[in-house]
Amino acid sequence: MIELRSGRSRAAVSPAGGELRRWCANGSDLLWPGDPAWWDASAPILFPIVGWARDGLVRVDGIARPMGVHGFAAGRTFRVAEQGVASCRLDLVDHPETRAVYPFGFCLSVSYDLTDGGLVVGFTVANTGDRPMPYALGFHPGFRWPLSGPSRQGHAVVFAEAEEPSVPVIAPGGLFSDSRRPVPLDGRRLVLDDAVFAAEALCFLNAHSRSWAFEASDGSAIRMDLDGFPHLALWSRPGAPFVCLEAWTGHGDPVGFGGELTDKPSIRLLAPGAVDHARATLSFRPG
């Protein structure tokens, strides 16, 4: 585990999945630590797909290849490329095992820069191969709920901009349907309770907001500012002591999709030698 520190803030990053496993700002532990009883991850990185592929398969060059939910990055070991007192960078590069299911040359880098009260998570995706590379990227942090106090009541997610008060219905197999369901948005504010998460994740595709916040009734809040992530998603399980604020470049397969990975809606196509960047900036406001 890589330990980072800055003032009263602390973070821990695991080479397993390149995953953030702890974030403590101003003395408050904010990140969900992982518990198999609910969800054993903390902040997985999603790559080279986000969400579910139909039948657990992606098609490249006409060949169906197995691909689990959110891709394989979370199950791979990243190489520690740089490490300092308050920052680090980890890299994941293609390997014979990845090329068997995703036949592309790539380098996925994630950097963590800790400040006293904040954390900047940077992503770089490079196509090191000789043909266009389809990919999707996601950041899936879970935060402790309650954020402060003993009760999960009185917490909300607040969007920077007004969002559509409905989201796609997630069909069996995690696929996106054309149907939509209402979301109890009150202006830019969505009050959190178990009913909100009773029917899968809330996926705000092509969201207007470039920032949003998880707030408690005492005024404490975690804010997430985003660059390069067009889609936002909220996920938890009824009764669970965490909530995930996710940032995606892509999303799960539509119902009935059977095309090539390059044809998947919202997939990005990166030219040989090209590089894409994305960033999530987390900040904490005490109550």
Disulfide bonds with the S-S distance in Angstrom:
none
